[in-house]
Amino acid sequence: MLISKEYQEKSLLIYQGVFTVNLISILGNHLRLMPDHDTLLLQHIFKVFIELSQNVSYYSAETIEVKQGVFCGIGWVSVQQLNDNYKITTSNLIKPEHGPKLLHYCHEINSLDEESLKILKRKTRAQAMLRDTNAHIGLIQTGIISGSKLDFEVSENIENSKFFRISATINKNSESF
């Protein structure tokens, strides 16, 4: 899986490989402590980075055993500083049957305002014992933190493997900072 040039340009951070909990923490702290950036804005970038990176670690269909019995997902992440915003993007291989579910979650999240997202998050969390909802909660949280619509796609390569790419944008001039 190659990171296209679109996600490499103006990157503050770019990584491709295994997403271990320790690596996510190290890269996240790097983002949070960057000089010459607004501290509150960096906190939002950090939180979105953590949510999206954890989804790669936990749910990528491509994994590697990092120690006996512990598997971590493989994918890529890019954090870009663009003119008016920051863009956090991840991509990873998914099981074919997860594509429609992820698309449904993202469309649902994009159709709701912030208050409705908070209600959905509480409702989804309450159902967590009934079904696996963790990825859904992380995507909802990403929508809440970023304050913007998610940009996402499920694509297929020549080997019929499916990839999920998701981007969250954080406006530099948001009133919530």
Helices and strands as residue ranges (DSSP letters): H 5-8, E 11-18, H 21-32, H 39-59, E 63-67, E 70-81, E 85-94, H 98-110, H 114-126, H 134-146, E 151-156, E 162-171
